[in-house]
Amino acid sequence: MKLYTHFRSSASFRVRIALNLKGLAYESAPLVLARGEHREAAYRGVNPQELVPALVDEGRVLNQSLAIIEYLEEKFPRPPLLPADALGRARVRSLALLVACEIHPLNNLRVLGYLRSQLAQDEEGITTWYRYWIAEGLAKLEQELSTEQTGRFAHGDSPTVADCCLVPQIFNARRYDCDTSPYPITMRVFDTCMGLEAFARAQPSKQPDAQ
Ligand SMILES: N[C@@H](CCC(=O)N[C@@H](CS)C(=O)NCC(=O)O)C(=O)O
């Protein structure tokens, strides 16, 4: 398998974690987002959505991180990244979507670029925006995690797709010096995940394209 990725991309980070948890080897194909390589014709031919990640398997390209992870889950069911019960799966997907749909898109590169270039926001304005949406989203995640269904991980005692989304989002929060102290359960789960080699090896600083 080949993964089009960027070391700081949290959506790519989610897929790297899932691949590692399932013990799957892959070749990294890094793109430099700051240079707009994801918008060049060569990559548009791979992923018309002009986003990373994209995964090539059996000569076919898959995109959208959660669709990729669900594909891996179906093709390589062990170890499972979704619970065995329907209610559990719904909760895990809801937690993953809370991060992937309600937090991450608001702070994406092209959104920050639009704020900067079209709405004339300076770095202070951008940082204020970024921290606001992180705080708003993580507060909701913390509330969702404050139930007995949360175990050592976001759902129960083994890692799931929810953890694959939670961890990269905390890396993003830290990158912008967001205060994570109001989210003790989220941070406990984050620390537990980072204790696993599959998560640690997927982090930005360990990627071949890290500066
Ligand atoms: N919903 C997509 C999001 C992918 C995404 O936004 N990737 C970012 C990097 S984390 C990207 O390629 N951004 C480029 C841009 O905003 O121009 C997924 O989960 O794969």
The ligand as a MOL file (V3000), in Angstrom:
LIG
                    3D

  0  0  0     0  0            999 V3000
M  V30 BEGIN CTAB
M  V30 COUNTS 20 19 0 0 0
M  V30 BEGIN ATOM
M  V30 1 N -12.1630 15.0390 5.5670 0
M  V30 2 C -10.8580 14.8090 5.0120 0
M  V30 3 C -9.9650 15.9530 5.4020 0
M  V30 4 C -8.6470 15.8810 4.6790 0
M  V30 5 C -7.8880 17.1590 4.8910 0
M  V30 6 O -8.4890 18.1860 5.1530 0
M  V30 7 N -6.5720 17.0960 4.7810 0
M  V30 8 C -5.8050 18.2980 4.9770 0
M  V30 9 C -4.5650 18.0300 5.7760 0
M  V30 10 S -5.0200 17.4680 7.3990 0
M  V30 11 C -5.4580 18.8840 3.6350 0
M  V30 12 O -5.1240 18.1620 2.7150 0
M  V30 13 N -5.5850 20.2140 3.5230 0
M  V30 14 C -5.2390 20.8960 2.3360 0
M  V30 15 C -5.9430 22.2170 2.2330 0
M  V30 16 O -6.7090 22.5720 3.1260 0
M  V30 17 O -5.6880 22.8840 1.2490 0
M  V30 18 C -10.3000 13.4910 5.5310 0
M  V30 19 O -10.7030 13.0900 6.6180 0
M  V30 20 O -9.4920 12.8710 4.8420 0
M  V30 END ATOM
M  V30 BEGIN BOND
M  V30 1 1 1 2
M  V30 2 1 2 3
M  V30 3 1 2 18
M  V30 4 1 3 4
M  V30 5 1 4 5
M  V30 6 2 5 6
M  V30 7 1 5 7
M  V30 8 1 7 8
M  V30 9 1 8 9
M  V30 10 1 8 11
M  V30 11 1 9 10
M  V30 12 2 11 12
M  V30 13 1 11 13
M  V30 14 1 13 14
M  V30 15 1 14 15
M  V30 16 2 15 16
M  V30 17 1 15 17
M  V30 18 2 18 19
M  V30 19 1 18 20
M  V30 END BOND
M  V30 END CTAB
M  END
